[in-house]
Amino acid sequence: MTKQLHLAAQYLATAAKSFLEAKSDDSHTNLGFSIEEKSLQTWALDANGTKLCLNYEQFSLEWKSHESNSFLLDGKTHEEIVNWLSQTSKTLGFEKPYQFDLHYDMPYSMNPTDQFKKSDTQELILLRSLAQNALKSFLNIENLTSDIRIWPHHFDTGAFCVLNDGSGKSIGMGLSIPDAMIDDHYFYISGYIGHDGLDTANFAPLTKGKWLNDGFKGAVLSASGISTEIAVQFFREAFKAYVS
């Protein structure tokens, strides 16, 4: 179901690309997660605050505006979804046309005739909520400032902070979906100077999770069975290694 949601999130990313002014870091296409509404949401796409949302629980696309409209994805093809978005965006008053135009490669794809298929999403809702709450708590405790956003390409929930201690360091952290490095959802945190990852070879072992220093330089912790408190502990302990 992670793959299905990742693919469906691209409709939100391409809506943002269609209707918002482009930013050099691509942040106009990143997404928020509403714990209350159990949905991914774009930035406001017009002056009326219209957003396109992906409801995890219903597995549907939803326009959140003065004229709400939703579309169940189960059993639908890519062509049907693009047609719905094109028609409804016009109805909502968008002057530019909606275009499904990705500017990056995805790790998987759908054929035009493939259908989306819904299965249970409760675990994935809980994981997104866990990541949101853990990152918010960590940032508050450490007096750090960052948006908490989901980047549609890698589909991680992430935060990024430039430290104001004069060190030139920045810290990225979040929750990643399973990938070639770890076959599970996992929390991560890494430090940088510029674009270069900081060496972790001499960092003390962590109470939870582990340090990596080959390719990805940072700390990781499998998200299975992890509470908000343990996730926050992981972020704080690893963060201290970077600032001490």
For each residue, the residues with C-beta under 8 A, 3 or more apart:
1: 4 5 118 119 120 121 124
2: 5 6 124 155 177 178
3: 6 7 108
4: 1 7 8 59 73 116 117 118 119
5: 1 2 8 9 54 56 59 121 124 155
6: 2 3 9 10 106 108 155 177
7: 3 4 10 106 108 109 110 116
8: 4 5 11 54 59 61 73 116
9: 5 6 12 13 31 40 54 150 152 155
10: 6 7 13 14 100 102 106 152
11: 8 14 15 52 54 61 81 82 85 100
12: 9 15 16 31 40 41 42 52 53 54 61 152
13: 9 10 16 17 29 31 102 152 153
14: 10 11 17 18 98 99 100 101 102
15: 11 12 18 19 42 45 52 85 89 98
16: 12 13 19 20 28 29 42 43 45 52
17: 13 14 20 22 28 29 99 101 103
18: 14 15 89 94 96 97 98 99 101
19: 15 16 45 46 89 94 96 98
20: 16 17 28 29 43 45
21: 28
22: 17 26 28
23: 26 27 28
24:
25:
26: 22 23 29 30 151
27: 23 30 149
28: 16 17 20 21 22 23 43
29: 13 16 17 20 26 152
30: 26 27 43 149 150 151 152
31: 9 12 13 40 41 42 149 150 151 152
32: 40 41 42 43 148 149 150
33: 39 40 41 128 129 132 148 150 157
34: 37 38 39 41 53
35: 38 128 129 132 133
36:
37: 34 41 53 55
38: 34 35 55 56 57 125
39: 33 34 53 54 55 56 57 62
40: 9 12 31 32 33 53 54 56 150
41: 12 31 32 33 34 37 51 52 53 54 64
42: 12 15 16 31 32 45 51 52 53
43: 16 20 28 30 32 51
44: 48 49 50 51
45: 15 16 19 20 42 50 51 52 94
46: 19 49 50 92 93 94
47:
48: 44 65 66 93
49: 44 46 65
50: 44 45 46 63 64 65 66 92
51: 41 42 43 44 45 63 64 65
52: 11 12 15 16 41 42 45 61 62 63 64 85
53: 12 34 37 39 40 41 42 61 62 63 64
54: 5 8 9 11 12 39 40 41 60 61 62
55: 37 38 39 58 59 60 61 62 70
56: 5 38 39 40 59 121 124 125 128
57: 38 39 121 125
58: 55 62 70 72
59: 4 5 8 55 56 72 73 74 116 118 121
60: 54 55 70 71 72 73
61: 8 11 12 52 53 54 55 70 71 73 81 84 85
62: 39 52 53 54 55 58 68 69 70 71
63: 50 51 52 53 67 68 69 70 88 92
64: 41 50 51 52 53 68
65: 48 49 50 51 68 92
66: 48 50
67: 63 91 92
68: 62 63 64 65
69: 62 63 88 91 92
70: 55 58 60 61 62 63
71: 60 61 62 76 81 84 88
72: 58 59 60 75 76
73: 4 8 59 60 61 76 81 116 118
74: 59 116 117 118
75: 72 115 116 117
76: 71 72 73 80 81 115 116
77: 80 81 112 113 114 115 116
78: 81 82 100 110 112 114
79: 82 83 112
80: 76 77 83 84
81: 11 61 71 73 76 77 78 84 85 116
82: 11 78 79 85 86 98 100
83: 79 80 86 87
84: 61 71 80 81 87 88
85: 11 15 52 61 81 82 88 89 98 100
86: 82 83 89 90 97 98
87: 83 84 90 91
88: 63 69 71 84 85 91 92
89: 15 18 19 85 86 92 94 97 98
90: 86 87 93 94 97
91: 67 69 87 88
92: 46 50 63 65 67 69 88 89
93: 46 48 90
94: 18 19 45 46 89 90 97 98
95:
96: 18 19
97: 18 86 89 90 94
98: 14 15 18 19 82 85 86 89 94
99: 14 17 18
100: 10 11 14 78 82 85
101: 14 17 18
102: 10 13 14 105 106
103: 17
104: 153
105: 102
106: 6 7 10 102 109 153
107:
108: 3 6 7
109: 7 106
110: 7 78 114 116
111: 114
112: 77 78 79
113: 77
114: 77 78 110 111
115: 75 76 77
116: 4 7 8 59 73 74 75 76 77 81 110
117: 4 74 75
118: 1 4 59 73 74 121
119: 1 4
120: 1 123
121: 1 5 56 57 59 118 124 125
122: 125 126
123: 120 126 127
124: 1 2 5 56 121 127 128
125: 38 56 57 121 122 128 129
126: 122 123 129 130
127: 123 124 130 131 175 185 223
128: 33 35 56 124 125 131 132 150 157 175
129: 33 35 125 126 132 133
130: 126 127 133 134 175 223 226 228 231
131: 127 128 134 135 148 157 174 175 187 223 231
132: 33 35 128 129 135 136 148 157
133: 35 129 130 136 137 228
134: 130 131 137 138 175 187 228 231 232 235
135: 131 132 138 139 148 157 159 173 174 235
136: 132 133 139 140 148
137: 133 134 140 141 228 232
138: 134 135 141 142 144 173 231 232 235 236 239
139: 135 136 142 144 145 146 148 159 161
140: 136 137 143
141: 137 138 232 236
142: 138 139 236 239
143: 140
144: 138 139 159 161 171
145: 139 161
146: 139 159 160 161
147: 159
148: 32 33 131 132 135 136 139 157 158 159
149: 27 30 31 32 157 158 159
150: 9 30 31 32 33 40 128 155 156 157 158
151: 26 30 31 154 155 156 158
152: 9 10 12 13 29 30 31 155
153: 13 104 106
154: 151 176 177
155: 2 5 6 9 150 151 152 177
156: 150 151 174 175 176 177 188
157: 33 128 131 132 135 148 149 150 174 175
158: 148 149 150 151 172 173 174 175
159: 135 139 144 146 147 148 149 172 173 174
160: 146 170 171 172 173
161: 139 144 145 146 170 171
162: 169 170
163: 167 168 169 170 171 243
164:
165: 169 243
166:
167: 163 193 243
168: 163 193 194
169: 162 163 165 191 192 193 198 242 243
170: 160 161 162 163 191 192 193
171: 144 160 161 163 189 190 191 192 239 242
172: 158 159 160 188 189 190 192 218
173: 135 138 158 159 160 187 188 189 190 235 239
174: 131 135 156 157 158 159 187 188
175: 127 128 130 131 134 156 157 158 185 186 187 188 223
176: 154 156 179 182 185 186 187 188
177: 2 6 154 155 156 185
178: 2 182 183 184 185 186
179: 176 182
180:
181: 212 215 216 220
182: 176 178 179 186 220 222
183: 178
184: 178 222 223 224
185: 127 175 176 177 178 222 223 224
186: 175 176 178 182 220 221 222 223
187: 131 134 173 174 175 176 209 220 221 223 226 231 234 235
188: 156 172 173 174 175 176 216 218 219 220 221
189: 171 172 173 218 219 234 235 238 239
190: 171 172 173 197 198 216 217 218 219
191: 169 170 171 197 198 217 218 242
192: 169 170 171 172 195 196 197 198
193: 167 168 169 170 196 198
194: 168
195: 192
196: 192 193
197: 190 191 192 216 217 218
198: 169 190 191 192 193 217 242
199: 202 213 217
200: 203 211 212 213 217 218 219 241
201: 213
202: 199
203: 200 211 241
204: 241
205: 210 211
206: 209 210 211 219 221 234 237 238
207: 233 237
208: 221 230 233 234 237
209: 187 206 219 220 221 222 234 238
210: 205 206 219 220 221
211: 200 203 205 206 218 219 238
212: 181 200 215 216 217 218 219 220
213: 199 200 201 217
214:
215: 181 212
216: 181 188 190 197 212 220
217: 190 191 197 198 199 200 212 213
218: 172 188 189 190 191 197 200 211 212 238
219: 188 189 190 200 206 209 210 211 212 234 238 241
220: 181 182 186 187 188 209 210 212 216
221: 186 187 188 206 208 209 210 226 230 231 234
222: 182 184 185 186 209 226
223: 127 130 131 175 184 185 186 187 226 231
224: 184 185
225:
226: 130 187 221 222 223 230 231 234
227: 230 231
228: 130 133 134 137 231 232
229: 232 233
230: 208 221 226 227 233 234
231: 130 131 134 138 187 221 223 226 227 228 234 235
232: 134 137 138 141 228 229 235 236
233: 207 208 229 230 236 237
234: 187 189 206 208 209 219 221 226 230 231 237 238
235: 134 135 138 173 187 189 231 232 238 239
236: 138 141 142 232 233 239 240
237: 206 207 208 233 234 240 241
238: 189 206 209 211 218 219 234 235 241 242
239: 138 142 171 173 189 235 236 242 243
240: 236 237 243 244
241: 200 203 204 219 237 238 244
242: 169 171 191 198 238 239
243: 163 165 167 169 239 240
244: 240 241
